[in-house]
Amino acid sequence: MMNSGLSPVLCNAGSNAVHHHYFGCPVCGTEVGGFIITGNGEDDWSTHTDKFCKECGQKIDWSKTEWSDIYRH
């Protein structure tokens, strides 16, 4: 585990996913940010940003991350 935060990387969730991209840990690729379904409707979703990777413990720095990147791919 590193003490300094690293920016997350944009990952492809695949064509069968509700949302096709997410932000992953720069060390192990585990999802650390993205969209989550909050209800039953098409527009019932929110976003999440983890401070640490739940898999490897890497600290995540969101300060330079632009959410618009998730829509460009």
C-alpha positions in Angstrom: 0.0 0.0 0.0 1.3 3.4 -0.9 0.8 6.4 1.4 0.5 9.1 -1.4 -2.7 9.3 -3.3 -2.8 8.4 -7.0 -5.4 9.4 -9.5 -7.8 6.7 -10.6 -7.8 5.3 -14.1 -10.7 5.1 -16.5 -11.7 1.4 -17.1 -14.1 -0.3 -19.4 -16.8 -2.3 -17.6 -17.9 -4.1 -20.8 -20.9 -3.9 -23.0 -23.3 -5.8 -20.6 -22.8 -3.3 -17.8 -25.5 -0.7 -17.0 -22.8 1.9 -17.1 -20.0 1.0 -19.5 -17.1 2.8 -17.8 -15.8 3.3 -14.2 -12.8 4.6 -12.4 -10.4 2.0 -11.2 -7.5 1.8 -8.8 -4.3 2.7 -10.6 -2.5 -0.2 -8.9 -4.9 -3.2 -9.1 -7.8 -2.0 -11.3 -10.6 -2.6 -8.7 -13.5 -0.1 -9.1 -13.0 2.9 -6.8 -15.5 5.2 -8.4 -18.4 5.3 -10.8 -22.1 5.1 -11.0 -24.4 3.2 -8.6 -28.1 2.4 -9.1 -30.2 4.0 -6.4 -33.7 3.0 -7.5 -35.7 1.3 -10.2 -36.0 4.1 -12.8 -33.7 4.8 -15.7 -32.4 8.0 -14.1 -32.2 6.7 -10.5 -28.4 6.7 -10.1 -25.7 8.4 -8.2 -21.9 8.4 -8.2 -19.4 7.1 -5.6 -15.7 8.0 -5.0 -13.8 5.8 -2.6 -10.9 7.3 -0.6 -9.0 4.0 -0.6 -9.1 0.9 -2.8 -10.9 -1.9 -1.0 -8.7 -4.5 -2.6 -5.1 -3.3 -2.2 -5.5 -0.2 0.1 -4.1 2.3 -2.3 -5.1 5.9 -1.4 -7.1 7.5 -4.3 -6.6 11.2 -5.1 -9.7 12.6 -6.9 -8.5 16.2 -7.1 -7.5 16.0 -10.8 -10.2 13.6 -12.0 -12.8 14.9 -14.4 -16.1 13.0 -14.4 -16.7 14.2 -18.0 -14.0 11.7 -19.0 -16.3 8.8 -18.2 -18.8 10.0 -20.9 -16.2 10.5 -23.7 -15.4 6.8 -24.3 
